[in-house]
Amino acid sequence: MKVLKFGGTSVGSAERIKNVAQLVTSRGKNIIVLSAMAGTTNTLVEISDYLYKKNVDGAKETVNSLESKYLSTINELFTTDEYKEKALKEIKACFNYIRSFTKDIFTIFEEKEILAQGELMSTALMNLYLQEKGINSELLPALDYMRTDKNAEPDTNYIKQKLTALLEKHADADIYITQGYICRNAYGEIDNLQRGGSDYSASLIGAAIGADEIEIWTDIDGMHNNDPRFVENTQPVEELHFEEAAELAYFGAKILHPTCVLPAKLNNIPVRLLNTMQPDAKGTVIFNTTSSRKIKAVAAKDNITAIKIKSGRMLLAYGFLRKVFEIFETYQTPIDMIATSEVGVSVTIDNERNLDKIIDDLKKFGTVSVDHNMVIICVVGDLEWQNRGFEAKALDALREIPVRMISYGGSNYNISFLVRKEDKVKALNSLSDHLFKSSDK
């Protein structure tokens, strides 16, 4: 059995839902994980924002507008009065539930319940559409098996136990439909796996059932070797190691959520990235092996801030780095890149929320300078240090571009460069010219 996850754009309209239904019914007995219809989660966030601000009229108008979209989708999607009525009943129940929150105090707990309605509606529509077409589909409510523990981490034993029981109970089904993103927490409250969490849901489900493969369906044919928004003629990467995919996902390749790969990696389950618009395209397969001696792809991460701490006291002083890192830990600010010398250390962060406090504390240890609006360019592939020349190719590609920092050696799969925001597009194109086009000739 496989797990097939479809994002919001894949189920963003009646026509898209029909296409996905046709696709999944041709692939056998699998578990289908759905995100909310495109735009729904953002609108539910907007509704919640109105309720936080106690603007009930604004919330109601936005609810009405979103409901109208769903009613139109139902009219386009279903052909029989019986299933139109069933769909209307399900969707109206969700919207009436959302409206119920306009009467009481609104907190983050209520917001999470509202956000869950998007996935509940998309799966209800898909399940009913399949049944109208004569498919014996079964809806597996994620809130019945997907749970996090007291540390907000997935409770994998609970997920496996409850999901296995549901599958055994409905063993005669032709296909299973379930929600991505949503879950319950350790206290039974409705919660979620954060943005992009549908990928995570699919990976957790795949791990729980020992799936043959996890398929992530989006609107692009796999993970490309560069960003197609800035570089022409990019190509899908056919194969990636899990570590390579994680690096690319973290450093800007938005097709895959960074947390998705871990449960699949640990359970040795391949993840395949596919395109709902071109279902016959090969896409990208991610697993625990990789072809050697090859640079695979380039990605970029924006809105980076570089911090340099220069201190003569660092020379031969043990404990200096620990003290520096403790400051970032205190303000819960992760570090992306790091470079050190005998007289200083440079780090990058992607969150400036506590920057002023961090700088103030760092000044206890030395002179602090800050560079804003920087970009991390990440080159990913088989970058074992014994493979001579790969890092030289990347450096040569950037010979006309000022590089603020270089990080190499922390991973066998990544070399990262910090450049100015205005140099990003030039850097991405130059890397493509040097790393990929020459090898194609």
C-alpha positions as CSV (number, residue, x, y, z in Angstrom):
1,M,0.0,0.0,0.0
2,K,1.2,3.5,-0.8
3,V,0.4,6.9,0.7
4,L,-0.5,9.6,-1.8
5,K,-0.6,13.2,-0.6
6,F,-2.2,16.0,-2.7
7,G,-1.6,19.7,-1.9
8,G,-4.1,22.5,-2.0
9,T,-3.6,23.5,-5.6
10,S,-4.2,19.8,-6.6
11,V,-7.7,20.0,-5.1
12,G,-8.3,23.7,-5.6
13,S,-11.4,23.4,-7.8
14,A,-14.1,21.0,-8.8
15,E,-12.1,20.2,-12.0
16,R,-8.9,19.5,-10.0
17,I,-10.8,17.3,-7.6
18,K,-12.2,15.3,-10.5
19,N,-8.7,14.9,-11.9
20,V,-7.2,13.7,-8.6
21,A,-10.1,11.3,-8.2
22,Q,-9.4,9.8,-11.6
23,L,-5.7,9.6,-10.8
24,V,-6.1,7.9,-7.4
25,T,-8.7,5.3,-8.6
26,S,-6.3,4.1,-11.3
27,R,-3.5,3.4,-8.8
28,G,-5.0,0.8,-6.6
29,K,-5.8,0.5,-2.9
30,N,-3.9,3.3,-1.2
31,I,-4.3,6.0,1.5
32,I,-5.0,9.5,0.1
33,V,-3.9,12.5,2.2
34,L,-5.5,15.8,1.3
35,S,-4.7,19.4,2.2
36,A,-7.4,22.1,2.3
37,M,-8.5,23.5,-1.1
38,A,-6.2,26.2,-2.3
39,G,-6.7,29.5,-0.5
40,T,-8.9,28.0,2.2
41,T,-6.4,28.0,5.1
42,N,-5.4,31.6,4.4
43,T,-9.0,32.6,4.5
44,L,-9.6,30.7,7.7
45,V,-6.5,32.5,9.2
46,E,-8.1,35.8,8.1
47,I,-11.4,34.9,9.8
48,S,-9.5,34.1,13.0
49,D,-7.7,37.4,12.8
50,Y,-11.1,39.2,12.6
51,L,-12.3,37.2,15.7
52,Y,-9.1,38.0,17.6
53,K,-9.8,41.7,16.9
54,K,-13.5,41.2,17.9
55,N,-14.6,42.3,14.5
56,V,-17.5,39.8,14.2
57,D,-19.0,41.5,11.1
58,G,-15.7,41.2,9.2
59,A,-15.5,37.5,10.2
60,K,-19.0,36.8,9.1
61,E,-18.6,38.5,5.7
62,T,-15.4,36.4,5.1
63,V,-17.1,33.2,6.2
64,N,-20.0,33.9,3.8
65,S,-17.7,34.6,0.9
66,L,-15.7,31.3,1.5
67,E,-18.9,29.3,1.9
68,S,-20.2,30.7,-1.4
69,K,-17.0,29.3,-3.1
70,Y,-17.7,25.9,-1.6
71,L,-21.3,25.9,-2.7
72,S,-20.3,26.7,-6.3
73,T,-17.7,23.8,-6.1
74,I,-20.5,21.4,-5.0
75,N,-22.7,22.4,-7.9
76,E,-19.9,21.8,-10.3
77,L,-18.6,18.6,-8.7
78,F,-21.7,16.4,-8.2
79,T,-24.3,15.3,-10.8
80,T,-26.9,13.7,-8.6
81,D,-29.2,15.4,-6.2
82,E,-28.5,12.7,-3.5
83,Y,-24.8,13.5,-3.3
84,K,-25.3,17.2,-3.7
85,E,-27.5,17.1,-0.6
86,K,-24.9,15.0,1.3
87,A,-22.1,17.4,0.3
88,L,-24.2,20.5,1.3
89,K,-25.0,18.9,4.7
90,E,-21.3,18.3,5.4
91,I,-20.1,21.7,4.2
92,K,-22.8,23.7,5.9
93,A,-22.1,21.9,9.2
94,C,-18.4,23.1,8.9
95,F,-19.4,26.7,8.2
96,N,-22.0,26.7,10.9
97,Y,-19.4,25.4,13.3
98,I,-17.0,28.3,12.3
99,R,-19.9,30.8,12.8
100,S,-20.4,29.5,16.4
101,F,-17.1,31.1,17.4
102,T,-18.3,34.6,16.7
103,K,-20.2,34.5,20.0
104,D,-17.6,33.7,22.6
105,I,-14.0,34.6,23.7
106,F,-11.5,33.7,21.0
107,T,-8.1,32.1,21.7
108,I,-5.5,30.1,19.9
109,F,-7.5,26.9,20.8
110,E,-10.5,28.1,18.9
111,E,-8.3,29.2,16.0
112,K,-6.9,25.7,15.6
113,E,-10.4,24.3,15.5
114,I,-11.3,26.8,12.7
115,L,-8.2,26.0,10.7
116,A,-9.0,22.3,10.9
117,Q,-12.2,22.8,8.9
118,G,-10.3,23.3,5.6
119,E,-9.0,19.7,5.6
120,L,-12.3,18.3,6.9
121,M,-14.2,19.9,4.0
122,S,-11.8,18.9,1.2
123,T,-11.7,15.3,2.3
124,A,-15.5,15.2,2.7
125,L,-16.0,16.4,-0.9
126,M,-13.4,14.0,-2.3
127,N,-14.9,11.0,-0.4
128,L,-18.5,11.8,-1.5
129,Y,-17.4,12.4,-5.1
130,L,-15.7,9.0,-5.2
131,Q,-18.7,7.3,-3.7
132,E,-21.0,9.0,-6.3
133,K,-18.7,7.4,-8.9
134,G,-19.3,4.0,-7.4
135,I,-15.9,3.7,-5.6
136,N,-16.0,2.1,-2.1
137,S,-14.0,4.8,-0.4
138,E,-13.6,5.2,3.3
139,L,-12.9,8.4,5.2
140,L,-10.4,7.9,8.0
141,P,-10.7,10.9,10.3
142,A,-7.2,12.1,11.2
143,L,-8.5,13.4,14.5
144,D,-9.1,9.7,15.4
145,Y,-5.5,8.6,15.1
146,M,-3.1,11.5,14.5
147,R,-1.8,12.8,17.9
148,T,1.1,14.7,19.3
149,D,2.6,14.1,22.8
150,K,3.2,16.5,25.6
151,N,6.3,17.8,23.8
152,A,4.3,18.5,20.7
153,E,6.0,15.7,18.8
154,P,4.1,13.0,16.9
155,D,3.1,10.1,19.2
156,T,4.2,7.4,16.7
157,N,3.0,4.4,18.8
158,Y,-0.4,5.9,19.2
159,I,-0.7,6.8,15.5
160,K,0.3,3.3,14.4
161,Q,-2.0,1.5,16.9
162,K,-5.1,3.7,16.1
163,L,-4.5,3.8,12.3
164,T,-4.0,0.1,12.0
165,A,-7.2,-0.5,13.9
166,L,-9.1,1.8,11.5
167,L,-7.7,0.1,8.4
168,E,-8.6,-3.4,9.8
169,K,-12.1,-2.2,10.6
170,H,-12.6,-1.0,7.0
171,A,-10.5,-3.7,5.2
172,D,-13.0,-4.0,2.4
173,A,-12.6,-0.4,1.2
174,D,-11.2,0.3,-2.3
175,I,-9.4,3.4,-1.2
176,Y,-8.9,5.5,2.0
177,I,-9.2,9.2,2.3
178,T,-7.8,11.2,5.2
179,Q,-6.8,14.7,6.3
180,G,-3.3,16.1,6.3
181,Y,-2.1,18.8,8.7
182,I,-4.6,18.3,11.5
183,C,-4.2,16.3,14.7
184,R,-5.1,16.2,18.3
185,N,-2.6,17.1,21.0
186,A,-1.8,15.1,24.2
187,Y,-4.8,16.7,25.9
188,G,-7.3,15.7,23.2
189,E,-7.6,19.2,21.8
190,I,-7.7,19.9,18.1
191,D,-4.2,20.9,16.9
192,N,-2.1,20.9,13.8
193,L,1.4,19.9,12.5
194,Q,2.1,23.5,11.4
195,R,2.2,24.9,7.9
196,G,3.3,22.4,5.3
197,G,2.1,19.7,7.8
198,S,0.3,17.7,5.2
199,D,3.7,16.4,3.9
200,Y,4.5,15.5,7.5
201,S,1.1,13.7,7.9
202,A,1.8,11.6,4.8
203,S,5.3,10.7,6.1
204,L,3.9,9.7,9.5
205,I,1.2,7.7,8.0
206,G,3.6,5.9,5.6
207,A,5.9,5.1,8.6
208,A,2.9,3.8,10.7
209,I,1.7,1.4,8.0
210,G,5.1,0.5,6.5
211,A,4.1,1.9,3.2
212,D,5.8,0.7,-0.1
213,E,6.2,4.4,-1.1
214,I,5.0,7.9,-0.2
215,E,3.9,10.0,-3.1
216,I,3.8,13.8,-2.7
217,W,1.7,15.3,-5.6
218,T,2.0,19.0,-6.3
219,D,1.8,21.3,-9.4
220,I,5.5,20.9,-10.4
221,D,7.2,17.8,-11.8
222,G,9.6,17.0,-9.0
223,M,12.4,18.9,-7.3
224,H,14.3,21.0,-9.8
225,N,18.0,21.5,-10.0
226,N,17.5,25.3,-9.5
227,D,14.7,27.8,-8.8
228,P,12.6,28.0,-12.0
229,R,11.3,31.5,-11.0
230,F,14.8,32.9,-11.5
231,V,16.6,30.4,-13.8
232,E,15.5,29.3,-17.2
233,N,15.4,25.6,-18.4
234,T,15.8,24.0,-15.0
235,Q,15.3,20.3,-14.9
236,P,13.8,17.8,-12.4
237,V,16.3,15.9,-10.3
238,E,15.5,12.2,-10.8
239,E,17.1,10.9,-7.6
240,L,18.0,12.4,-4.3
241,H,19.3,11.1,-1.0
242,F,17.1,11.9,2.0
243,E,19.9,14.2,3.3
244,E,20.1,16.0,0.0
245,A,16.3,16.5,-0.1
246,A,16.3,17.8,3.5
247,E,19.1,20.3,2.7
248,L,17.2,21.6,-0.4
249,A,13.9,21.8,1.5
250,Y,15.4,23.7,4.4
251,F,17.3,26.1,2.1
252,G,14.4,27.1,-0.1
253,A,13.1,24.3,-2.3
254,K,9.4,24.8,-1.2
255,I,8.0,21.7,-3.0
256,L,8.8,19.6,0.0
257,H,8.3,20.5,3.7
258,P,11.7,19.9,5.6
259,T,10.1,17.8,8.4
260,C,8.5,15.5,5.9
261,V,11.5,13.4,5.1
262,L,12.5,12.3,8.6
263,P,9.8,9.6,9.4
264,A,10.2,8.2,5.8
265,K,14.0,8.2,6.1
266,L,14.1,6.4,9.5
267,N,11.7,3.7,8.1
268,N,13.5,3.5,4.8
269,I,10.4,4.4,2.8
270,P,11.0,6.1,-0.6
271,V,9.3,9.4,-1.2
272,R,8.4,10.3,-4.8
273,L,7.6,13.9,-5.8
274,L,5.0,14.0,-8.7
275,N,3.0,16.5,-10.7
276,T,-0.8,16.3,-10.9
277,M,-0.8,18.3,-14.1
278,Q,1.7,15.8,-15.7
279,P,1.0,12.5,-13.9
280,D,3.2,10.5,-16.4
281,A,6.4,12.6,-15.6
282,K,9.1,10.7,-13.7
283,G,9.3,13.3,-10.9
284,T,11.9,12.9,-8.2
285,V,12.4,9.9,-6.0
286,I,14.1,10.3,-2.6
287,F,15.6,7.4,-0.7
288,N,18.6,6.3,1.5
289,T,21.0,5.7,-1.4
290,T,22.4,8.1,-3.9
291,S,24.4,8.1,-7.1
292,S,27.9,9.2,-6.3
293,R,30.1,12.0,-7.6
294,K,27.4,14.4,-8.8
295,I,26.1,17.8,-7.8
296,K,22.4,17.6,-7.9
297,A,20.8,21.0,-7.3
298,V,20.9,24.6,-6.0
299,A,18.5,26.4,-3.7
300,A,18.3,29.8,-2.0
301,K,17.1,31.0,1.3
302,D,16.1,34.6,1.6
303,N,15.9,37.1,4.5
304,I,19.1,36.1,6.2
305,T,20.9,38.2,8.7
306,A,24.7,37.7,9.3
307,I,26.2,38.5,12.7
308,K,30.0,38.7,13.3
309,I,31.5,38.7,16.7
310,K,35.2,39.8,16.8
311,S,37.1,39.3,19.9
312,G,40.8,39.2,20.7
313,R,39.9,37.2,23.9
314,M,38.7,34.3,21.7
315,L,42.3,33.4,20.9
316,L,43.0,30.1,22.7
317,A,39.9,30.6,25.0
318,Y,37.8,27.5,25.6
319,G,34.2,28.1,26.3
320,F,33.9,31.1,24.0
321,L,31.6,29.4,21.4
322,R,29.5,27.9,24.1
323,K,28.8,31.3,25.6
324,V,27.9,32.7,22.1
325,F,25.5,29.8,21.3
326,E,23.8,30.1,24.7
327,I,22.7,33.6,23.8
328,F,20.9,32.4,20.7
329,E,19.4,29.5,22.7
330,T,18.2,32.0,25.3
331,Y,16.3,33.9,22.6
332,Q,15.2,30.7,20.8
333,T,16.8,31.8,17.6
334,P,18.3,29.0,15.4
335,I,21.6,29.4,13.5
336,D,21.8,28.5,9.8
337,M,25.5,28.9,9.0
338,I,28.6,29.3,11.1
339,A,32.2,30.2,10.3
340,T,35.0,30.6,12.9
341,S,38.6,31.9,13.1
342,E,41.0,32.6,16.0
343,V,39.7,36.1,16.4
344,G,36.0,35.9,15.6
345,V,32.9,33.9,14.7
346,S,30.2,34.7,12.1
347,V,26.7,33.2,12.2
348,T,23.5,33.6,10.2
349,I,19.9,33.7,11.4
350,D,16.6,33.9,9.5
351,N,14.6,35.5,12.3
352,E,15.3,39.0,13.6
353,R,12.6,39.1,16.2
354,N,15.1,39.2,19.1
355,L,18.0,40.6,17.1
356,D,18.5,43.8,19.3
357,K,18.6,41.7,22.5
358,I,21.0,39.2,20.9
359,I,23.4,41.9,19.8
360,D,23.2,43.6,23.2
361,D,24.2,40.3,24.9
362,L,26.9,39.5,22.3
363,K,28.6,42.8,22.9
364,K,29.8,41.4,26.2
365,F,32.2,39.2,24.3
366,G,33.5,41.4,21.5
367,T,32.8,43.8,18.7
368,V,29.5,43.0,16.9
369,S,28.7,43.8,13.3
370,V,25.5,42.9,11.4
371,D,24.7,42.5,7.7
372,H,21.0,42.5,6.7
373,N,19.2,41.3,3.5
374,M,21.5,38.5,2.8
375,V,20.8,35.2,1.0
376,I,22.1,31.7,1.6
377,I,22.9,29.9,-1.7
378,C,23.0,26.1,-1.1
379,V,24.7,23.7,-3.5
380,V,23.7,20.1,-2.8
381,G,25.0,16.8,-4.0
382,D,27.7,14.2,-3.2
383,L,30.1,16.6,-1.6
384,E,32.3,14.1,0.3
385,W,35.6,15.8,0.8
386,Q,37.5,13.1,-1.1
387,N,35.6,14.0,-4.2
388,R,38.1,16.5,-5.6
389,G,37.0,19.6,-7.5
390,F,33.3,19.9,-6.7
391,E,33.7,22.8,-4.2
392,A,36.1,24.4,-6.7
393,K,33.5,24.3,-9.4
394,A,31.0,26.1,-7.1
395,L,33.6,28.7,-6.1
396,D,34.6,29.3,-9.7
397,A,30.9,29.9,-10.6
398,L,30.8,32.7,-8.0
399,R,34.1,34.4,-8.8
400,E,32.4,37.6,-10.0
401,I,30.1,37.7,-6.9
402,P,31.1,39.0,-3.4
403,V,30.7,36.1,-0.9
404,R,30.2,37.0,2.7
405,M,30.5,33.5,4.2
406,I,31.2,29.9,3.1
407,S,30.1,26.8,5.0
408,Y,31.6,23.5,4.0
409,G,32.4,20.3,5.8
410,G,29.4,20.2,8.2
411,S,27.6,17.9,5.8
412,N,28.6,15.5,3.1
413,Y,25.8,16.9,0.9
414,N,26.0,20.7,1.1
415,I,28.2,23.7,0.6
416,S,26.6,27.1,1.4
417,F,27.5,30.6,0.3
418,L,26.2,33.8,1.8
419,V,25.7,36.6,-0.7
420,R,23.8,39.9,-0.9
421,K,20.1,39.9,-1.8
422,E,20.9,41.9,-5.0
423,D,23.4,39.2,-6.2
424,K,21.0,36.2,-5.7
425,V,19.7,35.8,-9.2
426,K,23.1,36.3,-10.8
427,A,24.5,33.7,-8.4
428,L,21.8,31.1,-9.1
429,N,22.2,31.5,-12.9
430,S,26.0,31.4,-12.7
431,L,25.9,28.2,-10.7
432,S,23.5,26.6,-13.2
433,D,25.8,27.5,-16.1
434,H,28.9,26.1,-14.4
435,L,27.4,23.0,-12.6
436,F,24.7,21.7,-14.9
437,K,24.8,23.1,-18.5
438,S,28.5,22.1,-19.1
439,S,27.8,18.6,-17.9
440,D,24.9,18.2,-20.4
441,K,27.0,19.0,-23.4
